[in-house]
Amino acid sequence: MECSLYVAYAAENKKVKGSMSPGINKSMQYALVILQKETFMKTKNSRNAYNENTAKQYISDEKPIISVSPEVETQYNWIDGKRTDEVTGYKLYFVQEGVNPFMVKFVNKPSLAPFLSEVRLDKLEAIEIRSNVYFRSEGVRVVK
């Protein structure tokens, strides 16, 4: 497959197609090889780990978070398509104005806040995987 690339500051601002042009130096050839392999910009969270700053990009500290979970959901480990008795975490669901409902995972069983009560999530963190955002927290407290 032939790529058609425009490279800033390429020799004489020429359009480079597929193979390298003789007027392009080694560093520009390397840049073109990277571009031809379809290496595009990724999200700024390159650590691929849960992070409080990622959570702040999606959930505002200024607006209330509302609990919409009627019960604490337990997550189990699955092996070969069969559920084991090993608990891997717990889930609760929340909403915030301007944000779609979101699920938060907890390692330890959280206390269940009353339905539609305002809550504060302790150490809320998020991770971006492909186009999805996953949240986790250490605990949940009802705001009075």
C-alpha positions as CSV (number, residue, x, y, z in Angstrom):
1,M,0.0,0.0,0.0
2,E,1.5,3.4,-1.0
3,C,1.3,6.2,1.5
4,S,1.0,9.8,0.5
5,L,2.7,12.0,3.1
6,Y,3.2,15.7,3.5
7,V,6.2,16.4,5.8
8,A,6.9,19.9,7.2
9,Y,10.3,21.3,6.2
10,A,10.9,18.4,3.8
11,A,13.5,19.2,1.2
12,E,12.0,22.0,-1.0
13,N,8.5,21.2,0.4
14,K,8.1,18.3,-2.0
15,K,5.3,15.7,-1.6
16,V,6.9,12.4,-0.7
17,K,5.2,9.2,-2.0
18,G,6.0,5.8,-0.7
19,S,9.8,5.6,-1.1
20,M,12.3,8.2,0.1
21,S,13.3,11.1,-2.0
22,P,17.0,11.7,-2.6
23,G,16.7,15.3,-1.2
24,I,15.7,14.1,2.3
25,N,18.3,13.6,5.0
26,K,18.5,10.6,7.4
27,S,16.5,12.1,10.3
28,M,13.7,13.0,7.9
29,Q,13.8,9.5,6.4
30,Y,13.3,8.1,9.9
31,A,10.4,10.4,10.5
32,L,8.8,9.3,7.3
33,V,9.2,5.6,8.2
34,I,7.4,6.2,11.5
35,L,4.6,8.0,9.7
36,Q,4.3,5.3,7.1
37,K,3.8,2.7,9.8
38,E,0.7,4.7,10.9
39,T,2.1,5.8,14.2
40,F,-0.4,8.5,15.2
41,M,-0.8,10.7,18.3
42,K,-2.0,8.8,21.4
43,T,-3.7,10.1,24.6
44,K,-1.4,12.1,26.9
45,N,-1.8,9.5,29.7
46,S,1.0,7.3,28.4
47,R,1.5,5.5,31.7
48,N,-1.4,3.1,31.1
49,A,-2.2,3.1,34.7
50,Y,-5.0,4.4,37.0
51,N,-4.4,8.1,37.6
52,E,-6.2,10.9,39.6
53,N,-5.6,13.4,36.8
54,T,-7.3,11.2,34.2
55,A,-10.4,11.1,36.5
56,K,-10.4,14.9,36.8
57,Q,-10.6,15.2,33.0
58,Y,-14.0,13.4,33.2
59,I,-15.5,14.0,36.6
60,S,-15.7,17.5,38.0
61,D,-14.9,18.3,41.7
62,E,-17.3,21.3,41.4
63,K,-20.5,19.3,40.7
64,P,-22.1,16.8,43.0
65,I,-21.8,13.1,42.4
66,I,-25.0,11.1,42.9
67,S,-25.2,7.5,43.9
68,V,-27.7,5.5,41.7
69,S,-26.8,1.9,42.9
70,P,-29.6,0.0,44.6
71,E,-27.0,-2.6,45.8
72,V,-23.3,-3.3,45.8
73,E,-22.4,-5.6,42.8
74,T,-19.7,-8.2,43.4
75,Q,-17.2,-9.1,40.7
76,Y,-15.9,-12.6,40.6
77,N,-12.9,-14.2,38.9
78,W,-13.7,-16.3,35.8
79,I,-11.5,-19.2,34.7
80,D,-12.2,-21.1,31.4
81,G,-15.7,-19.4,31.2
82,K,-16.7,-20.6,34.7
83,R,-17.2,-18.3,37.7
84,T,-15.1,-19.0,40.7
85,D,-15.9,-18.0,44.3
86,E,-12.9,-15.6,44.3
87,V,-14.0,-12.0,44.6
88,T,-12.0,-9.5,42.5
89,G,-13.8,-6.3,43.4
90,Y,-17.1,-4.5,43.9
91,K,-19.0,-2.0,41.7
92,L,-21.3,0.9,42.3
93,Y,-22.9,3.3,39.8
94,F,-23.0,7.1,39.9
95,V,-24.1,10.1,37.8
96,Q,-23.0,13.7,37.6
97,E,-24.6,16.6,35.6
98,G,-23.1,16.7,32.1
99,V,-21.6,13.2,32.3
100,N,-23.1,9.8,31.3
101,P,-23.7,7.4,34.3
102,F,-20.4,5.7,35.2
103,M,-19.3,2.6,37.1
104,V,-16.7,2.7,39.8
105,K,-14.8,-0.3,40.9
106,F,-13.7,-0.9,44.6
107,V,-11.1,-3.4,45.9
108,N,-12.7,-3.5,49.3
109,K,-16.5,-3.7,49.8
110,P,-17.8,-0.1,50.0
111,S,-20.7,1.0,52.2
112,L,-23.8,1.5,50.1
113,A,-25.0,5.1,50.1
114,P,-28.7,5.7,50.0
115,F,-30.2,5.8,46.5
116,L,-29.9,9.3,44.9
117,S,-27.7,10.7,47.7
118,E,-24.8,13.0,47.1
119,V,-21.5,11.3,47.7
120,R,-17.7,11.9,47.7
121,L,-15.4,9.3,46.2
122,D,-12.1,8.8,48.0
123,K,-9.1,8.8,45.8
124,L,-11.0,8.6,42.5
125,E,-8.8,7.4,39.7
126,A,-9.4,6.6,36.0
127,I,-7.7,4.8,33.2
128,E,-8.3,5.2,29.4
129,I,-8.2,2.0,27.4
130,R,-9.0,2.4,23.7
131,S,-12.1,4.7,23.8
132,N,-13.3,3.6,27.2
133,V,-12.7,5.1,30.6
134,Y,-12.6,3.0,33.7
135,F,-12.8,4.3,37.3
136,R,-11.8,3.0,40.7
137,S,-11.9,4.4,44.2
138,E,-10.8,3.5,47.7
139,G,-14.2,4.3,49.3
140,V,-17.4,6.3,49.2
141,R,-18.8,8.8,51.7
142,V,-22.2,10.4,51.9
143,V,-22.1,14.2,51.8
144,K,-24.3,15.8,54.5
